[in-house]
Structure formats: structure tokens, C-alpha cells
Amino acid sequence: MNENKSVLTYNTQYPSMQDLRKKAKRRIPKFAFDYLEGGCNEDVNLDRNISDLQDVVLMPQYLKKHSGTDLSTSLFGHVYDAPIGIAPIGLQGLIWPNSPEILAKAALKHNIPYILSTVSTSSIERIAELSEGRSWFQLYHPTENTLRNDILKRAAAAQCPVLVVLVDVPSFGYRPRDIRNGLAMPPKMSVRNILQAVGRPVWSLETLKAGIPGFATLDPYMPKTLNLSKLGQFMNAKFTGRVDVDKLAPIREMWKGALVLKGVVSEEDAQKAISMGVDGIIVSNHGGRQLDAAESTIKPLKNLAAKYGKQIKVMIDGGLRSGPDISRSLASGAEFTFMGRAFMYGVGALGREGGDHTISILKVQLQQIMDQLGCEKIEDFPQHLIH
């Protein structure tokens, strides 16, 4: 039994996500931290994601024989060291400079997937280089087919093994924090934001070194004279609209690798995904950032995993912050878990060491829980769920 206990080193001053979050908040300007933290409207679904997940409880089996634990998980033809992935986040380099590159390197080192967003601050090609072709790519569906086709060709040329199509953004979420801070489209740097940046000297210095963040993957398609006041118009014109079956069909035909839909929460959508030959779904509500009146992620996960888990890979993203949360999700039927904010807390707190540190503590936490439960393999977690 492979116990996955080797070479997991981390900074013992920050053994929890709460420690990382507190330090990150002290190092990141408020407007950038608000962008990371915030949900939409009144943050109801943001809070529900966390509270509903924490209501899931597990049953340990102390007297059974236990020969060790194995965190490894097979997914889309690759065996990962743990069922933990780094979820896509837009404008990552605004939250912490070069964070996509930091996290892609850490993911490669730990053999877990990193998903690059279309609207992140590093390009498909750069992240593919750093991850040795193992990074996944999340597509914000363009309104123009020629733009869609070119982005897909670039992702294929970069050898991305998995394409994740985002389906839960038919319109941009109404996010009061970002509106107040000028980070709704179009973004702007107010005097208040500039003063906040000055008050975070390490962030400011690292940003100067890295350069002002932009949408690196989209650079080739943006007009050279585009300024910030027109950026919002460009994004609204090129990347908003509902992603339906008609839009997904040509993607399934063109994309030869694994295809995943992110944002599926209903049985109807899951059935359509299966009928189209989609390989996996990520049950997600965009981190509580799109629809405040929706369910938490763990509620539809249980239903979708039970009904469709033998037909399609069912994964989860949203509300997870720790090893216990990973365990709760796996016990509820998820085959794999993804987190976004947790990894950005790590990078915001510890910079270049943050990705490695965060993955390490999550692996240690997951290992400890499996030992405690008497759970030897990841697929055994549902046996420990208290219904």
C-alpha cells in the first residue's frame, strides 16, 4: 500500500487555511482580496457552500484491520497523487503576482491538476510549458466561432489533456464588493485602490517585477489600442451568453481529449452532458459568485453522483477549504475535488512557497482523516458517510 507520506514539507507557522487566509489578507490590497473572497448579492450561497458541507459527518471504524492508506486517484487516464485539483480563477495575477505560474509549478511537483482560466493572467502556452503539458484549460465560451476555434487549437497544441467548458456564466455575477472597488467591468484604479496598494508594499513590489496583470491568453485577440475604459465592452461582446447544447456540440466534435462541463447542478443538464458524450462534470456554483438563490454544491453533488456516477465522472468545486472538506465531498460521491480560494490564500500568504505549502497540508490532513476513519482507498470514502 502506497501511503503517500514522503516529502511533504510545509511551514509549521501556518498549519491551517485560517492561518493562511489571515496572513494573505494582511499582504493583499483590499480591492484584490475582496475580489477573491466575495460572492454575489448578499453572499448567501457563498456561506451556504461552507455551512452545508460542514454538516456532512463521517463514521470512523476503529477496530477493523487497516493496512495503510493510498491517496492516489485515476482520472481521465492519469493517476494523480491525490484527489485534489486547483480550480480556475480569473485575474489570478491581480490577487498575487505570477500566481498562475506558482500554482502550475506546485501542481506539477505534487502530480495534481491545475486548471487555467481563459481570463487568468498567464497564457495557455506559458502554463503548458511550466506544467509539462499536464495543465487543464477552462474555456469561457466566446461569442464568435472563429475565436473559439483558435483558442481550442492553441489548447490542443499545448497538449492540454482536459478541456473544461464553463456553463454557469450566461451573465456576469452581480458582485457588490467588486462594484464598489471598481473591479466590475471595466476595471479602474481609484485613488482609494492606489492607497490600498501602497499599504501592501510586498504585493506592490512583486507586481512591479511581474508587470501589470492582463488577460494573457486573450492578448492576441484584443485591439492594440484597447484601454481600460473599453475592456468591459470587449469582454461583454466576446464572452457573454448562454452555453447550450448547440454550442457544446461542435466543441465535443473538435476536442479530442477529455471534455468536462463546470457548473452542472441539475439532473437535466447532467443527462444532456452524458448524451453528448461529455467525459465529466464539475458540480459547482462558481464559488457562490453567480446565483445567490441557488443550492450549495454539496446538495446536488449527492444526488448527481448517486444517479450518474457510473456513467460520467462527477467532481465538485465550491466551499471546500480543508482536508476534512475534501473527505466530506468524497464520501458524498465526488470522484475528485477542486479548490480555488484555498490555494490563493496560500500564495497570498507565502508567495512562491504558497502552492507547495497548501498542497502539502491538504495531503497531510487527508492522510490523517483516512487513517482515523480506517479508509484505505479514496473510493472507500462513501462507506464512512453517515446518511
C-alpha positions as semicolon CSV with decimal commas, in nm:
position;residue;x (nm);y (nm);z (nm)
1;M;0,000;0,000;0,000
2;N;0,138;0,338;-0,107
3;E;0,092;0,566;0,193
4;N;0,185;0,897;0,020
5;K;0,370;1,015;0,331
6;S;0,703;1,113;0,174
7;V;0,847;1,460;0,104
8;L;0,554;1,654;0,242
9;T;0,718;1,957;0,399
10;Y;0,535;2,274;0,494
11;N;0,572;2,589;0,702
12;T;0,457;2,494;1,051
13;Q;0,372;2,856;1,132
14;Y;0,072;2,826;0,900
15;P;-0,077;2,479;0,952
16;S;-0,436;2,573;0,864
17;M;-0,627;2,756;0,593
18;Q;-0,738;3,011;0,852
19;D;-0,371;3,095;0,923
20;L;-0,301;3,138;0,552
21;R;-0,612;3,349;0,499
22;K;-0,521;3,587;0,782
23;K;-0,169;3,637;0,653
24;A;-0,286;3,674;0,293
25;K;-0,536;3,941;0,397
26;R;-0,252;4,140;0,553
27;R;-0,045;4,120;0,232
28;I;-0,304;4,170;-0,043
29;P;-0,472;4,508;-0,114
30;K;-0,834;4,516;-0,005
31;F;-0,974;4,550;-0,357
32;A;-0,790;4,234;-0,469
33;F;-0,874;4,038;-0,153
34;D;-1,240;4,137;-0,185
35;Y;-1,237;4,003;-0,542
36;L;-1,106;3,670;-0,415
37;E;-1,338;3,647;-0,113
38;G;-1,662;3,782;-0,243
39;G;-1,976;3,610;-0,360
40;C;-2,270;3,775;-0,532
41;N;-2,554;3,985;-0,394
42;E;-2,573;3,914;-0,016
43;D;-2,322;3,621;-0,011
44;V;-2,599;3,378;0,091
45;N;-2,483;3,099;-0,136
46;L;-2,119;3,167;-0,057
47;D;-2,191;3,099;0,310
48;R;-2,426;2,809;0,229
49;N;-2,148;2,632;0,037
50;I;-1,940;2,618;0,353
51;S;-2,210;2,551;0,614
52;D;-2,386;2,272;0,421
53;L;-2,057;2,098;0,353
54;Q;-1,963;2,115;0,720
55;D;-2,291;1,944;0,810
56;V;-2,167;1,625;0,642
57;V;-2,035;1,382;0,905
58;L;-1,831;1,064;0,873
59;M;-1,813;0,740;1,072
60;P;-1,473;0,600;1,183
61;Q;-1,417;0,225;1,211
62;Y;-1,151;0,180;1,476
63;L;-1,145;-0,198;1,525
64;K;-1,116;-0,302;1,161
65;K;-0,780;-0,411;1,022
66;H;-0,605;-0,126;0,845
67;S;-0,300;-0,180;0,626
68;G;-0,237;0,182;0,530
69;T;-0,386;0,444;0,301
70;D;-0,345;0,536;-0,062
71;L;-0,438;0,888;-0,178
72;S;-0,375;0,819;-0,548
73;T;-0,667;0,863;-0,785
74;S;-0,708;0,769;-1,153
75;L;-0,883;1,029;-1,364
76;F;-0,904;1,051;-1,745
77;G;-0,619;0,807;-1,794
78;H;-0,377;0,969;-1,548
79;V;-0,303;0,860;-1,191
80;Y;-0,284;1,167;-0,966
81;D;-0,116;1,160;-0,626
82;A;-0,431;1,285;-0,453
83;P;-0,794;1,367;-0,546
84;I;-0,719;1,738;-0,516
85;G;-0,713;1,989;-0,801
86;I;-0,654;2,364;-0,831
87;A;-0,970;2,529;-0,964
88;P;-0,960;2,806;-1,226
89;I;-0,971;3,166;-1,105
90;G;-0,987;3,475;-1,323
91;L;-0,744;3,762;-1,271
92;Q;-0,520;3,541;-1,054
93;G;-0,217;3,764;-1,105
94;L;-0,411;4,059;-0,963
95;I;-0,464;3,873;-0,636
96;W;-0,097;3,776;-0,618
97;P;0,163;3,840;-0,891
98;N;0,260;3,536;-1,101
99;S;0,022;3,314;-0,902
100;P;-0,082;3,103;-1,205
101;E;0,281;3,012;-1,265
102;I;0,345;2,945;-0,895
103;L;0,046;2,713;-0,874
104;A;0,114;2,536;-1,204
105;K;0,466;2,452;-1,086
106;A;0,340;2,327;-0,749
107;A;0,073;2,115;-0,918
108;L;0,335;1,951;-1,139
109;K;0,559;1,881;-0,840
110;H;0,274;1,717;-0,647
111;N;0,117;1,550;-0,950
112;I;-0,227;1,709;-0,920
113;P;-0,422;1,900;-1,188
114;Y;-0,410;2,277;-1,227
115;I;-0,687;2,440;-1,435
116;L;-0,604;2,765;-1,615
117;S;-0,892;3,005;-1,675
118;T;-0,941;3,183;-2,007
119;V;-0,940;3,509;-1,810
120;S;-0,640;3,432;-1,593
121;T;-0,319;3,632;-1,620
122;S;-0,088;3,372;-1,776
123;S;-0,121;3,229;-2,125
124;I;-0,212;2,875;-2,227
125;E;0,134;2,829;-2,373
126;R;0,325;2,953;-2,068
127;I;0,132;2,735;-1,824
128;A;0,162;2,433;-2,054
129;E;0,538;2,484;-2,060
130;L;0,563;2,505;-1,681
131;S;0,332;2,207;-1,625
132;E;0,493;1,992;-1,897
133;G;0,162;1,972;-2,079
134;R;-0,038;1,849;-1,779
135;S;-0,244;2,158;-1,700
136;W;-0,613;2,162;-1,787
137;F;-0,778;2,459;-1,958
138;Q;-1,112;2,619;-1,873
139;L;-1,293;2,780;-2,165
140;Y;-1,513;3,084;-2,128
141;H;-1,717;3,026;-2,443
142;P;-1,660;3,308;-2,694
143;T;-1,947;3,459;-2,889
144;E;-1,754;3,414;-3,215
145;N;-1,684;3,067;-3,354
146;T;-1,354;3,172;-3,511
147;L;-1,228;3,291;-3,172
148;R;-1,349;2,970;-3,006
149;N;-1,180;2,755;-3,268
150;D;-0,848;2,936;-3,238
151;I;-0,840;2,907;-2,860
152;L;-0,919;2,535;-2,885
153;K;-0,640;2,487;-3,139
154;R;-0,396;2,658;-2,903
155;A;-0,506;2,440;-2,611
156;A;-0,466;2,127;-2,825
157;A;-0,124;2,240;-2,949
158;A;-0,021;2,297;-2,586
159;Q;-0,123;1,934;-2,518
160;C;-0,381;2,021;-2,252
161;P;-0,524;1,680;-2,159
162;V;-0,862;1,809;-2,036
163;L;-1,084;2,091;-2,160
164;V;-1,324;2,236;-1,903
165;V;-1,613;2,435;-2,051
166;L;-1,771;2,682;-1,812
167;V;-2,151;2,676;-1,837
168;D;-2,267;2,880;-1,535
169;V;-2,189;3,232;-1,657
170;P;-2,467;3,331;-1,901
171;S;-2,416;3,676;-1,746
172;F;-2,153;3,816;-1,513
173;G;-2,247;3,791;-1,146
174;Y;-2,369;4,095;-0,953
175;R;-2,088;4,139;-0,700
176;P;-2,124;4,442;-0,473
177;R;-1,764;4,432;-0,344
178;D;-1,621;4,447;-0,694
179;I;-1,860;4,723;-0,798
180;R;-1,755;4,938;-0,501
181;N;-1,388;4,869;-0,571
182;G;-1,409;4,937;-0,943
183;L;-1,327;4,576;-1,033
184;A;-1,652;4,517;-1,213
185;M;-1,605;4,558;-1,586
186;P;-1,445;4,789;-1,680
187;P;-1,180;4,781;-1,404
188;K;-1,032;5,104;-1,278
189;M;-0,772;5,209;-1,024
190;S;-0,926;5,469;-0,797
191;V;-0,731;5,682;-0,553
192;R;-0,857;5,452;-0,276
193;N;-0,729;5,142;-0,457
194;I;-0,392;5,303;-0,518
195;L;-0,361;5,387;-0,149
196;Q;-0,452;5,029;-0,062
197;A;-0,175;4,905;-0,292
198;V;0,077;5,142;-0,134
199;G;-0,016;4,994;0,204
200;R;0,082;4,648;0,078
201;P;0,448;4,704;-0,019
202;V;0,541;4,340;-0,086
203;W;0,244;4,296;-0,320
204;S;0,327;4,623;-0,493
205;L;0,694;4,535;-0,538
206;E;0,611;4,188;-0,674
207;T;0,355;4,343;-0,909
208;L;0,614;4,585;-1,042
209;K;0,850;4,293;-1,105
210;A;0,585;4,082;-1,275
211;G;0,423;4,364;-1,471
212;I;0,065;4,488;-1,468
213;P;-0,162;4,181;-1,495
214;G;-0,375;4,132;-1,804
215;F;-0,566;3,859;-1,982
216;A;-0,260;3,690;-2,129
217;T;-0,442;3,418;-2,325
218;L;-0,667;3,680;-2,484
219;D;-0,392;3,927;-2,575
220;P;-0,375;3,818;-2,942
221;Y;-0,744;3,895;-2,988
222;M;-0,756;4,234;-2,819
223;P;-0,721;4,556;-3,019
224;K;-0,376;4,705;-2,961
225;T;-0,529;5,041;-2,872
226;L;-0,769;4,891;-2,618
227;N;-0,774;5,087;-2,292
228;L;-0,932;5,001;-1,960
229;S;-1,245;5,203;-2,032
230;K;-1,320;4,980;-2,332
231;L;-1,209;4,648;-2,184
232;G;-1,553;4,582;-2,037
233;Q;-1,713;4,639;-2,376
234;F;-1,471;4,392;-2,533
235;M;-1,541;4,121;-2,272
236;N;-1,918;4,169;-2,292
237;A;-1,907;4,149;-2,670
238;K;-1,680;3,846;-2,690
239;F;-1,751;3,632;-2,381
240;T;-2,108;3,659;-2,254
241;G;-2,408;3,446;-2,343
242;R;-2,566;3,114;-2,261
243;V;-2,373;2,795;-2,339
244;D;-2,635;2,548;-2,462
245;V;-2,629;2,210;-2,635
246;D;-2,593;2,369;-2,979
247;K;-2,278;2,549;-2,869
248;L;-2,132;2,243;-2,700
249;A;-2,183;2,003;-2,991
250;P;-1,906;2,146;-3,215
251;I;-1,669;2,160;-2,918
252;R;-1,725;1,790;-2,850
253;E;-1,657;1,722;-3,217
254;M;-1,339;1,930;-3,230
255;W;-1,187;1,842;-2,893
256;K;-1,017;1,502;-2,897
257;G;-0,919;1,496;-2,528
258;A;-1,135;1,465;-2,219
259;L;-1,421;1,716;-2,205
260;V;-1,564;1,840;-1,874
261;L;-1,852;2,079;-1,804
262;K;-1,814;2,301;-1,499
263;G;-2,123;2,441;-1,332
264;V;-2,363;2,150;-1,380
265;V;-2,604;2,120;-1,085
266;S;-2,929;1,981;-1,233
267;E;-3,031;1,634;-1,344
268;E;-3,147;1,773;-1,677
269;D;-2,805;1,920;-1,752
270;A;-2,625;1,605;-1,636
271;Q;-2,838;1,392;-1,867
272;K;-2,765;1,623;-2,160
273;A;-2,392;1,609;-2,085
274;I;-2,400;1,229;-2,086
275;S;-2,599;1,214;-2,410
276;M;-2,342;1,440;-2,580
277;G;-2,050;1,220;-2,482
278;V;-1,905;1,458;-2,222
279;D;-1,648;1,281;-2,001
280;G;-1,707;1,456;-1,671
281;I;-1,894;1,726;-1,483
282;I;-1,778;1,953;-1,203
283;V;-2,069;2,026;-0,974
284;S;-2,015;2,393;-0,898
285;N;-2,197;2,720;-0,835
286;H;-1,893;2,931;-0,924
287;G;-1,795;2,965;-0,560
288;G;-2,127;3,133;-0,478
289;R;-2,042;3,413;-0,722
290;Q;-2,324;3,380;-0,977
291;L;-2,665;3,290;-0,827
292;D;-2,727;3,374;-0,464
293;A;-3,059;3,187;-0,460
294;A;-2,905;2,855;-0,570
295;E;-2,824;2,541;-0,371
296;S;-2,486;2,479;-0,215
297;T;-2,258;2,250;-0,416
298;I;-2,273;1,952;-0,179
299;K;-2,655;1,916;-0,210
300;P;-2,675;1,847;-0,586
301;L;-2,348;1,654;-0,575
302;K;-2,500;1,377;-0,362
303;N;-2,792;1,336;-0,600
304;L;-2,593;1,357;-0,924
305;A;-2,319;1,122;-0,803
306;A;-2,575;0,863;-0,694
307;K;-2,771;0,879;-1,021
308;Y;-2,498;0,930;-1,280
309;G;-2,167;0,839;-1,117
310;K;-2,141;0,515;-1,317
311;Q;-2,197;0,698;-1,647
312;I;-1,979;1,007;-1,609
313;K;-1,706;1,141;-1,381
314;V;-1,870;1,354;-1,112
315;M;-1,644;1,607;-0,939
316;I;-1,700;1,909;-0,712
317;D;-1,579;2,265;-0,666
318;G;-1,708;2,527;-0,425
319;G;-1,694;2,567;-0,048
320;L;-1,401;2,333;0,013
321;R;-1,127;2,474;0,234
322;S;-0,954;2,178;0,402
323;G;-0,876;1,808;0,420
324;P;-1,198;1,741;0,615
325;D;-1,395;1,917;0,339
326;I;-1,225;1,701;0,076
327;S;-1,319;1,394;0,281
328;R;-1,680;1,505;0,316
329;S;-1,706;1,558;-0,059
330;L;-1,551;1,223;-0,148
331;A;-1,779;1,046;0,099
332;S;-2,076;1,221;-0,065
333;G;-1,989;1,071;-0,402
334;A;-1,738;1,302;-0,567
335;E;-1,456;1,127;-0,753
336;F;-1,235;1,435;-0,740
337;T;-1,233;1,772;-0,566
338;F;-1,122;2,120;-0,671
339;M;-1,047;2,432;-0,467
340;G;-0,971;2,788;-0,570
341;R;-0,967;3,027;-0,276
342;A;-0,764;2,794;-0,052
343;F;-0,470;2,792;-0,292
344;M;-0,484;3,168;-0,337
345;Y;-0,470;3,210;0,042
346;G;-0,151;3,004;0,033
347;V;0,011;3,205;-0,244
348;G;-0,104;3,535;-0,097
349;A;0,044;3,441;0,239
350;L;0,369;3,277;0,131
351;G;0,432;3,386;-0,226
352;R;0,639;3,139;-0,428
353;E;0,621;2,879;-0,150
354;G;0,245;2,906;-0,113
355;G;0,139;2,648;-0,369
356;D;0,369;2,378;-0,241
357;H;0,273;2,454;0,119
358;T;-0,102;2,445;0,057
359;I;-0,095;2,117;-0,135
360;S;0,125;1,962;0,134
361;I;-0,103;2,048;0,424
362;L;-0,411;1,930;0,234
363;K;-0,242;1,596;0,165
364;V;-0,138;1,563;0,530
365;Q;-0,489;1,646;0,650
366;L;-0,647;1,400;0,407
367;Q;-0,399;1,129;0,507
368;Q;-0,476;1,180;0,876
369;I;-0,851;1,157;0,819
370;M;-0,817;0,836;0,619
371;D;-0,606;0,682;0,895
372;Q;-0,863;0,794;1,150
373;L;-1,159;0,653;0,959
374;G;-0,986;0,329;0,860
375;C;-1,032;0,425;0,494
376;E;-0,763;0,264;0,278
377;K;-0,856;0,394;-0,070
378;I;-1,020;0,710;-0,198
379;E;-1,308;0,512;-0,347
380;D;-1,385;0,370;0,001
381;F;-1,493;0,706;0,144
382;P;-1,869;0,659;0,081
383;Q;-1,862;0,364;0,320
384;H;-1,796;0,613;0,600
385;L;-2,076;0,858;0,522
386;I;-2,342;0,894;0,792
387;H;-2,669;0,937;0,599
